[in-house]
Amino acid sequence: MVGSMTSFIFNVTFDCHDPERLALFWSQVTGYRRLPLDPDTLDDEVIALENPDRRGVRRLLFFKVPEPKAAKNRVHLDLAATDPAAEIERLVGLGATRVRRLEHNGRSWTVMLDPEGNEFCIG
């Protein structure tokens, strides 16, 4: 339908064992800032980060779940950097793990894991 309202991505949500640790990692990666939550929510079970410049995805949410990650993500984040090699080293210093470098159709990227094993790519 031309001209009709379409959906947009508002949040990307992570189920995780330690929301505090994972939110800190992704805040340092992206520059997103922690949002205060409604006092009626369980702050130790959910943390929200908001994009300060309002471009792209607005918020990242981190929900505490009891079960560990069991399989490969079916959805992951793709990051871009002006100096990917330097950014990869910075991310490793923050707690990320480098998995492998891939090339396809003249483009290259590196697959990485965040501190809880969630896959993401950077190119």
Biotite code that builds the C-alpha atoms (Angstrom):
import biotite.structure as struc

atoms = struc.array([
    struc.Atom([0.000, 0.000, 0.000], chain_id="A", res_id=1, res_name="MET", atom_name="CA", element="C"),
    struc.Atom([1.684, 3.217, -1.158], chain_id="A", res_id=2, res_name="VAL", atom_name="CA", element="C"),
    struc.Atom([1.741, 6.019, 1.408], chain_id="A", res_id=3, res_name="GLY", atom_name="CA", element="C"),
    struc.Atom([0.630, 3.847, 4.311], chain_id="A", res_id=4, res_name="SER", atom_name="CA", element="C"),
    struc.Atom([2.454, 3.811, 7.633], chain_id="A", res_id=5, res_name="MET", atom_name="CA", element="C"),
    struc.Atom([5.190, 1.202, 7.906], chain_id="A", res_id=6, res_name="THR", atom_name="CA", element="C"),
    struc.Atom([6.836, -0.311, 10.939], chain_id="A", res_id=7, res_name="SER", atom_name="CA", element="C"),
    struc.Atom([10.235, 0.820, 12.174], chain_id="A", res_id=8, res_name="PHE", atom_name="CA", element="C"),
    struc.Atom([12.704, -0.697, 14.607], chain_id="A", res_id=9, res_name="ILE", atom_name="CA", element="C"),
    struc.Atom([12.249, 0.962, 18.010], chain_id="A", res_id=10, res_name="PHE", atom_name="CA", element="C"),
    struc.Atom([14.179, -1.406, 20.305], chain_id="A", res_id=11, res_name="ASN", atom_name="CA", element="C"),
    struc.Atom([16.653, -4.230, 19.929], chain_id="A", res_id=12, res_name="VAL", atom_name="CA", element="C"),
    struc.Atom([16.270, -6.554, 22.913], chain_id="A", res_id=13, res_name="THR", atom_name="CA", element="C"),
    struc.Atom([18.859, -8.870, 24.446], chain_id="A", res_id=14, res_name="PHE", atom_name="CA", element="C"),
    struc.Atom([17.921, -11.729, 26.762], chain_id="A", res_id=15, res_name="ASP", atom_name="CA", element="C"),
    struc.Atom([20.897, -12.124, 29.057], chain_id="A", res_id=16, res_name="CYS", atom_name="CA", element="C"),
    struc.Atom([22.224, -13.519, 32.319], chain_id="A", res_id=17, res_name="HIS", atom_name="CA", element="C"),
    struc.Atom([23.773, -10.245, 33.580], chain_id="A", res_id=18, res_name="ASP", atom_name="CA", element="C"),
    struc.Atom([21.942, -7.146, 32.248], chain_id="A", res_id=19, res_name="PRO", atom_name="CA", element="C"),
    struc.Atom([24.266, -4.765, 34.124], chain_id="A", res_id=20, res_name="GLU", atom_name="CA", element="C"),
    struc.Atom([27.418, -6.179, 32.532], chain_id="A", res_id=21, res_name="ARG", atom_name="CA", element="C"),
    struc.Atom([25.968, -6.514, 29.032], chain_id="A", res_id=22, res_name="LEU", atom_name="CA", element="C"),
    struc.Atom([24.366, -3.049, 29.078], chain_id="A", res_id=23, res_name="ALA", atom_name="CA", element="C"),
    struc.Atom([27.704, -1.543, 30.169], chain_id="A", res_id=24, res_name="LEU", atom_name="CA", element="C"),
    struc.Atom([29.499, -3.343, 27.294], chain_id="A", res_id=25, res_name="PHE", atom_name="CA", element="C"),
    struc.Atom([26.996, -2.176, 24.654], chain_id="A", res_id=26, res_name="TRP", atom_name="CA", element="C"),
    struc.Atom([26.922, 1.352, 26.101], chain_id="A", res_id=27, res_name="SER", atom_name="CA", element="C"),
    struc.Atom([30.701, 1.538, 25.686], chain_id="A", res_id=28, res_name="GLN", atom_name="CA", element="C"),
    struc.Atom([30.448, 0.092, 22.157], chain_id="A", res_id=29, res_name="VAL", atom_name="CA", element="C"),
    struc.Atom([27.691, 2.402, 20.908], chain_id="A", res_id=30, res_name="THR", atom_name="CA", element="C"),
    struc.Atom([27.677, 5.488, 23.144], chain_id="A", res_id=31, res_name="GLY", atom_name="CA", element="C"),
    struc.Atom([24.026, 4.818, 24.035], chain_id="A", res_id=32, res_name="TYR", atom_name="CA", element="C"),
    struc.Atom([23.099, 6.177, 27.496], chain_id="A", res_id=33, res_name="ARG", atom_name="CA", element="C"),
    struc.Atom([21.303, 4.349, 30.276], chain_id="A", res_id=34, res_name="ARG", atom_name="CA", element="C"),
    struc.Atom([17.693, 5.425, 30.772], chain_id="A", res_id=35, res_name="LEU", atom_name="CA", element="C"),
    struc.Atom([16.066, 5.671, 34.180], chain_id="A", res_id=36, res_name="PRO", atom_name="CA", element="C"),
    struc.Atom([13.194, 3.212, 34.343], chain_id="A", res_id=37, res_name="LEU", atom_name="CA", element="C"),
    struc.Atom([9.806, 3.535, 35.955], chain_id="A", res_id=38, res_name="ASP", atom_name="CA", element="C"),
    struc.Atom([10.246, 2.871, 39.697], chain_id="A", res_id=39, res_name="PRO", atom_name="CA", element="C"),
    struc.Atom([7.580, 0.155, 39.492], chain_id="A", res_id=40, res_name="ASP", atom_name="CA", element="C"),
    struc.Atom([9.783, -1.936, 37.171], chain_id="A", res_id=41, res_name="THR", atom_name="CA", element="C"),
    struc.Atom([12.342, -4.438, 38.375], chain_id="A", res_id=42, res_name="LEU", atom_name="CA", element="C"),
    struc.Atom([15.510, -2.440, 37.582], chain_id="A", res_id=43, res_name="ASP", atom_name="CA", element="C"),
    struc.Atom([17.788, -5.430, 38.214], chain_id="A", res_id=44, res_name="ASP", atom_name="CA", element="C"),
    struc.Atom([15.921, -7.428, 35.580], chain_id="A", res_id=45, res_name="GLU", atom_name="CA", element="C"),
    struc.Atom([15.766, -4.888, 32.746], chain_id="A", res_id=46, res_name="VAL", atom_name="CA", element="C"),
    struc.Atom([18.083, -2.103, 31.649], chain_id="A", res_id=47, res_name="ILE", atom_name="CA", element="C"),
    struc.Atom([17.421, 0.310, 28.788], chain_id="A", res_id=48, res_name="ALA", atom_name="CA", element="C"),
    struc.Atom([19.991, 2.259, 26.791], chain_id="A", res_id=49, res_name="LEU", atom_name="CA", element="C"),
    struc.Atom([18.937, 5.095, 24.497], chain_id="A", res_id=50, res_name="GLU", atom_name="CA", element="C"),
    struc.Atom([20.648, 6.422, 21.401], chain_id="A", res_id=51, res_name="ASN", atom_name="CA", element="C"),
    struc.Atom([21.702, 9.999, 22.271], chain_id="A", res_id=52, res_name="PRO", atom_name="CA", element="C"),
    struc.Atom([21.515, 11.340, 18.717], chain_id="A", res_id=53, res_name="ASP", atom_name="CA", element="C"),
    struc.Atom([18.243, 9.594, 17.794], chain_id="A", res_id=54, res_name="ARG", atom_name="CA", element="C"),
    struc.Atom([19.591, 8.094, 14.550], chain_id="A", res_id=55, res_name="ARG", atom_name="CA", element="C"),
    struc.Atom([19.080, 4.408, 13.811], chain_id="A", res_id=56, res_name="GLY", atom_name="CA", element="C"),
    struc.Atom([17.730, 2.111, 16.500], chain_id="A", res_id=57, res_name="VAL", atom_name="CA", element="C"),
    struc.Atom([16.348, 4.183, 19.363], chain_id="A", res_id=58, res_name="ARG", atom_name="CA", element="C"),
    struc.Atom([16.939, 1.829, 22.303], chain_id="A", res_id=59, res_name="ARG", atom_name="CA", element="C"),
    struc.Atom([18.718, -1.334, 23.358], chain_id="A", res_id=60, res_name="LEU", atom_name="CA", element="C"),
    struc.Atom([16.987, -3.352, 26.097], chain_id="A", res_id=61, res_name="LEU", atom_name="CA", element="C"),
    struc.Atom([18.593, -5.987, 28.318], chain_id="A", res_id=62, res_name="PHE", atom_name="CA", element="C"),
    struc.Atom([16.269, -8.470, 30.055], chain_id="A", res_id=63, res_name="PHE", atom_name="CA", element="C"),
    struc.Atom([17.481, -10.887, 32.707], chain_id="A", res_id=64, res_name="LYS", atom_name="CA", element="C"),
    struc.Atom([16.598, -14.492, 31.889], chain_id="A", res_id=65, res_name="VAL", atom_name="CA", element="C"),
    struc.Atom([17.549, -17.634, 33.823], chain_id="A", res_id=66, res_name="PRO", atom_name="CA", element="C"),
    struc.Atom([18.579, -19.839, 30.909], chain_id="A", res_id=67, res_name="GLU", atom_name="CA", element="C"),
    struc.Atom([21.973, -19.549, 29.156], chain_id="A", res_id=68, res_name="PRO", atom_name="CA", element="C"),
    struc.Atom([22.343, -18.844, 25.447], chain_id="A", res_id=69, res_name="LYS", atom_name="CA", element="C"),
    struc.Atom([22.046, -22.215, 23.727], chain_id="A", res_id=70, res_name="ALA", atom_name="CA", element="C"),
    struc.Atom([22.447, -21.646, 19.977], chain_id="A", res_id=71, res_name="ALA", atom_name="CA", element="C"),
    struc.Atom([23.600, -19.207, 17.293], chain_id="A", res_id=72, res_name="LYS", atom_name="CA", element="C"),
    struc.Atom([21.652, -15.948, 17.106], chain_id="A", res_id=73, res_name="ASN", atom_name="CA", element="C"),
    struc.Atom([19.105, -15.829, 14.303], chain_id="A", res_id=74, res_name="ARG", atom_name="CA", element="C"),
    struc.Atom([19.363, -12.012, 14.306], chain_id="A", res_id=75, res_name="VAL", atom_name="CA", element="C"),
    struc.Atom([22.484, -10.007, 15.043], chain_id="A", res_id=76, res_name="HIS", atom_name="CA", element="C"),
    struc.Atom([23.769, -6.435, 14.948], chain_id="A", res_id=77, res_name="LEU", atom_name="CA", element="C"),
    struc.Atom([26.036, -5.195, 12.156], chain_id="A", res_id=78, res_name="ASP", atom_name="CA", element="C"),
    struc.Atom([28.318, -2.342, 13.197], chain_id="A", res_id=79, res_name="LEU", atom_name="CA", element="C"),
    struc.Atom([30.303, -0.007, 10.958], chain_id="A", res_id=80, res_name="ALA", atom_name="CA", element="C"),
    struc.Atom([33.503, 1.865, 11.787], chain_id="A", res_id=81, res_name="ALA", atom_name="CA", element="C"),
    struc.Atom([35.753, 4.247, 9.872], chain_id="A", res_id=82, res_name="THR", atom_name="CA", element="C"),
    struc.Atom([38.756, 2.219, 11.112], chain_id="A", res_id=83, res_name="ASP", atom_name="CA", element="C"),
    struc.Atom([37.490, -1.341, 11.609], chain_id="A", res_id=84, res_name="PRO", atom_name="CA", element="C"),
    struc.Atom([40.860, -2.765, 12.712], chain_id="A", res_id=85, res_name="ALA", atom_name="CA", element="C"),
    struc.Atom([41.232, -0.192, 15.498], chain_id="A", res_id=86, res_name="ALA", atom_name="CA", element="C"),
    struc.Atom([37.593, -0.595, 16.523], chain_id="A", res_id=87, res_name="GLU", atom_name="CA", element="C"),
    struc.Atom([37.942, -4.383, 16.703], chain_id="A", res_id=88, res_name="ILE", atom_name="CA", element="C"),
    struc.Atom([40.894, -3.956, 19.068], chain_id="A", res_id=89, res_name="GLU", atom_name="CA", element="C"),
    struc.Atom([38.875, -1.514, 21.184], chain_id="A", res_id=90, res_name="ARG", atom_name="CA", element="C"),
    struc.Atom([35.953, -3.966, 21.343], chain_id="A", res_id=91, res_name="LEU", atom_name="CA", element="C"),
    struc.Atom([38.253, -6.816, 22.369], chain_id="A", res_id=92, res_name="VAL", atom_name="CA", element="C"),
    struc.Atom([39.516, -4.557, 25.151], chain_id="A", res_id=93, res_name="GLY", atom_name="CA", element="C"),
    struc.Atom([35.915, -4.066, 26.279], chain_id="A", res_id=94, res_name="LEU", atom_name="CA", element="C"),
    struc.Atom([35.335, -7.827, 26.490], chain_id="A", res_id=95, res_name="GLY", atom_name="CA", element="C"),
    struc.Atom([34.339, -8.894, 22.964], chain_id="A", res_id=96, res_name="ALA", atom_name="CA", element="C"),
    struc.Atom([35.784, -11.986, 21.314], chain_id="A", res_id=97, res_name="THR", atom_name="CA", element="C"),
    struc.Atom([36.962, -12.080, 17.694], chain_id="A", res_id=98, res_name="ARG", atom_name="CA", element="C"),
    struc.Atom([35.558, -15.166, 15.899], chain_id="A", res_id=99, res_name="VAL", atom_name="CA", element="C"),
    struc.Atom([36.561, -14.895, 12.235], chain_id="A", res_id=100, res_name="ARG", atom_name="CA", element="C"),
    struc.Atom([37.063, -12.505, 9.327], chain_id="A", res_id=101, res_name="ARG", atom_name="CA", element="C"),
    struc.Atom([34.928, -12.979, 6.226], chain_id="A", res_id=102, res_name="LEU", atom_name="CA", element="C"),
    struc.Atom([35.034, -11.559, 2.693], chain_id="A", res_id=103, res_name="GLU", atom_name="CA", element="C"),
    struc.Atom([32.334, -11.624, 0.040], chain_id="A", res_id=104, res_name="HIS", atom_name="CA", element="C"),
    struc.Atom([31.802, -9.586, -3.135], chain_id="A", res_id=105, res_name="ASN", atom_name="CA", element="C"),
    struc.Atom([34.658, -7.207, -2.328], chain_id="A", res_id=106, res_name="GLY", atom_name="CA", element="C"),
    struc.Atom([33.451, -6.481, 1.214], chain_id="A", res_id=107, res_name="ARG", atom_name="CA", element="C"),
    struc.Atom([34.968, -7.738, 4.441], chain_id="A", res_id=108, res_name="SER", atom_name="CA", element="C"),
    struc.Atom([33.756, -7.926, 8.013], chain_id="A", res_id=109, res_name="TRP", atom_name="CA", element="C"),
    struc.Atom([34.670, -9.584, 11.279], chain_id="A", res_id=110, res_name="THR", atom_name="CA", element="C"),
    struc.Atom([32.308, -11.780, 13.270], chain_id="A", res_id=111, res_name="VAL", atom_name="CA", element="C"),
    struc.Atom([32.580, -11.164, 17.013], chain_id="A", res_id=112, res_name="MET", atom_name="CA", element="C"),
    struc.Atom([30.882, -12.193, 20.268], chain_id="A", res_id=113, res_name="LEU", atom_name="CA", element="C"),
    struc.Atom([29.795, -9.893, 23.075], chain_id="A", res_id=114, res_name="ASP", atom_name="CA", element="C"),
    struc.Atom([30.559, -10.917, 26.689], chain_id="A", res_id=115, res_name="PRO", atom_name="CA", element="C"),
    struc.Atom([27.525, -13.254, 26.782], chain_id="A", res_id=116, res_name="GLU", atom_name="CA", element="C"),
    struc.Atom([28.257, -14.876, 23.427], chain_id="A", res_id=117, res_name="GLY", atom_name="CA", element="C"),
    struc.Atom([25.829, -12.906, 21.225], chain_id="A", res_id=118, res_name="ASN", atom_name="CA", element="C"),
    struc.Atom([27.166, -12.654, 17.679], chain_id="A", res_id=119, res_name="GLU", atom_name="CA", element="C"),
    struc.Atom([27.657, -9.300, 15.980], chain_id="A", res_id=120, res_name="PHE", atom_name="CA", element="C"),
    struc.Atom([29.653, -8.174, 12.956], chain_id="A", res_id=121, res_name="CYS", atom_name="CA", element="C"),
    struc.Atom([31.826, -5.161, 12.264], chain_id="A", res_id=122, res_name="ILE", atom_name="CA", element="C"),
    struc.Atom([33.104, -3.946, 8.942], chain_id="A", res_id=123, res_name="GLY", atom_name="CA", element="C"),
])
